[in-house]
Structures are given as structure tokens and as C-alpha cells.
Amino acid sequence: MSLAPDLVVVSKDGTDRAAFEKLEALGLPVVVTAGTTLDGVLEDVIRVGHALGDDERAADLVAALTRRIAAAEALGRARPHRRAVALIWPDPPVVAGAGTFVGDVLSRAGFSNVVPRSAGDWPRVSFETLASWNPDVVVRPDTPENAGAFARAFADARWRLVPAVKEGRVVVLPGDLLERPGPRLVEALERLAAVRVP
Amino acid sequence: MNPRRPAWAWGVVLLGALLAALLASLLLGSVSLAPADVLRALAGRGDRETVSIVRELRLPRALLAVLVGGALALSGAALQALLGNPLADPYLLGVSGGAACGTLVGSLLGLGASAGMRAGIFDALALPFAAFLGALAAVLIVGIGASAGGRLDRGRLLLSGVVVNALASAILLFLLSFGDPSRTQTFVFWMLGSLAGATPGAVVALSVYVALSLALLLPLARAFDALTLGEETAGTLGIRVETAKRTAYVAASLLAAAAVAYAGIIGFVGLLVPHAVRRVTRSHRALLLLSFLGGAVLLVVSDVVARSLFAPAEIAVGAITALLGAPAFLLLLRARP
């Protein structure tokens, strides 16, 4: 309150509903972003733009992002079909399901997600499950917080049972691009679509 | 249950159940393998991938479940005998909490990487030892809170255990907020209780600690029997009560600590299993051995359920032991003669 914001942007994922209601009750203008797909993220852009009284810039941004998405999708489709998994945390392994924005980016970049929809959004899975899925590529976010965890985990003998990790078919993307449901997700899509797997 | 069936017969029953549970644990998994191939892979034969899956993933996990379940139940049995209180359990007495703090501190100091990761045998042994130091610290504080005139007051032990447990949770939260963020998430998963960290090194290290504790506890069985008659009577029977209590406390802490270091905090096994076993035997020698077997069966089965219920997603095994344990415990209480 003491910061007197003009707008509070709240991500639905990971936010306590009560906290958000309290903000509203205090009379603060609140926008909740809830994008679980690329299209949902674009809708969030429109809503945030509207709340800021700048519909025009939001529309321009969305138009530009839409063009980039289409170009990236075309690039992804041109690549031979590959199966991928987005590994969010290595120990224990946590992966991105099909119903998440990360899963959406993966499939729109022309990969098929090895995680079945029935597994839920961010399932924790066993090494054996990963070995049985046998993805062609492992995509992982890179952040200051997870670098050490991935380095330790991938040195573990059990990860060698996953051929993509054993053979180094790991695509590393900055966590801020891959793990944030905002406009930068489009850059993650572009980078993934450009990935060429032997 | 027929209380007149001798304890060794129950031992045979539990051993059979354990073998069946182990077999299920080895045969079931996301890679579908023919039973014959699994058995061949156990002996190191067959194609390399199958051998790796069976010997590096399934077998260590099944054996870790045996050891952790057994250790927790044995620890609970010893604590219950020691305190003459059927509510005693490493979790309730703050021992698990202290062990968790010790593990976290040890890991932040770089011991054994994270819960059994790529551990050589020294690393594998070091982490439970750090947990043991944490557990001992918890025991000492509980002991100070509960001692009156140089003796442990059995009634006050439980109360100070609850307080130490709360203290341990606070320290854990404190350490987690200031510790290395690349370990935080792993630790949160670990604290929920999981056997996913199973490696051959973890299994070897845990068996060393379990064997050591069994060697300490089994000779105390007679003292435990005597303690049921009250401490003074036990003293007149020639039992060195305080020594027996201290040894048992150390062994129970060691067991709980080793289990916590590799599998996090798993509740109910230490409480439930000795309760069930006491319905079939009064002898503490049998009680300790049957509790170990019973705990092993319970945790192997719980892990199979945790792995397969929402496959391919895994759920925390601690949630399963609580879901199975709470109703079973209430039934046992109601069925009390």
C-alpha cells in the first residue's frame, strides 16, 4: 500500500487466492495473469494493456508476437519429428505436462511431449519412467538457483539410464524465457524451434 | 489374529509377505519387463538396459524401502518399550526432526551431496552420521527437559519431545531460507518422505547402521521385558535401568537418523507397526524382530502404491503410509481388548 501502485499484476499460478482478494478489497486495481498456453499469455498481454489504459500498444505487441510465433512454428514443423521432455527440476525429476505453458511451447516448437496429458501439470516422475519415455531431447531451464542441482544430478549414475542425457542431447534455455508465462516465452519458442537434433 | 500362534510363526508369515512385496516391487515399473527377464537381470544376465533398470533402479529402491521401513518400526518399538508409552515414535519424540536438521546441515557443509547423490561409501556413511548427530542433539535436549533428579521421567519425555519437534521444524525452515537455493527444492521433496534417492551406496550405508543398531538393541530385550514391570522392579531384577535406557535411546536415534537421511520424514511406520506386533507377542525379542519385518513390509507395499497409483506421476511415500496408517491405527485402538 505504501508503494501506491497504479496496478498490481498477480500470477494465478502459485498465488494464494486470499492474498489476491485482500488486494482487491483494499481497492487496488488487480490483474490476474493465468496463461497456461502461449495464446493465454497473449490474452494476458491484452488484459494488462487494457488495465494500464494502453490497449493500442498491447495490440501491437500481440500482433508482433503472433507473427513471430507463426514463423517459429513453421520452422519447427520443417524439422524431422522429435520427442522431447522439459525437465524443470532434476532431483527428484519434475517435468512439464502437456497442460502447462512450457508443454505448449514444446509442442508448438514441433516437438511431441513425451509426458502424457494424464500425468498432470508438473508431475514428479522416476528415473525409470524417464528411461522408458526415452525422449530424443531433454530441454531444461537454466537459472542461478538450479545450475548446481543439474550439475550434481547429471553426474549421477542413474541419469545415464536416460540416453538423451547420457549422450548430451540437452537443450539449455534461460529460465526467465522458459519458465515465465510472459512475452519472453515467445523467445523460448523461437530458440526451441531452431534446435536441430541429430 | 490368534494370539496363541507362536511368534516364530508370525515371523514366517511376515517373511513370506516381505518376499511377496519385494517381488512385486521388482516386477512392477513403468518399463514393462517380463518376470523371467527381471529375475535373469537380478543375476546380471540379459540385455544391458534391463540389467541397469533392475539392478540400479528397482533393486536399490526395494532394498532401501526394506531398511527404512524396518529401521523406523524398530526405532518405534525400542522407544515404546523404553518409555512405556505406546504413543512413542521417533517422529513424535523430535528424533526425526533433529535428524532432518542434522542431514540438512551436513548437506549444506557438502557431505554426501544431496540425499545419497553419486555417493561413494564414505559420503554415503557421512550423511546418516550427520543426521545421527542432529538426532542425538534432539535427544539430549529432550532428555534435559525430561530429567528429574538424574533420572528420565517417562511422562515428561513425550512432552519435551513435542517441543523439540517444533524447534527442529523452525530450524529447518530457517536453514532452508538461507541455504543454497540449488538444494532447497530437492530438500523440500526429501522432507515429504521419498525413496527416490535410492542408490546402491545408500543401501550399503543403511545396512551398516541397521546392523549396528540391532546389535545394540537385541541384547536389551530382557531389560525391556523387565521394564514393563516398572523401573524399580526391573532394578531389583538386576537390570541396569539407566544404562539400558541410554543405550536404547542411542540405538533408536541411530535407526531413525539413518532412515531420515535417505528417505526424509516418513510418519506412522514407527507408531503403527510395533502396536500391531504387540497384539501377537509380549516378548521384546520377538517384538523387535517382528517390528523390523512388519515395518519393511509396510514401506515396500506403500512405495509400490506411491509409484503406481497415479503413474507416471509419483506421490510422496509418506502420504501413503499416513493414509494406510491412520485408519489402521484407529482400528487397532478400537479393537483393543
Interface residues (C-beta under 8 A of the other chain):
Chain A: W89 D91 P92 V115 P116 A119 G120 P123 R124 V125 S126 F127 E128 T129 A131 S132 W133 P144 E145 N146 A147 G148 A149 R152 A153 A155 D156 A157 R158 L161
Chain B: G29 S30 V31 E49 S52 I53 E56 L57 R58 A113 S114 M117 R118 D180 P181 S182 R183 T184 Q185 T186 F189 S194 A196 G197 T199 R307 F310 A311 P312 A313 E314 I315
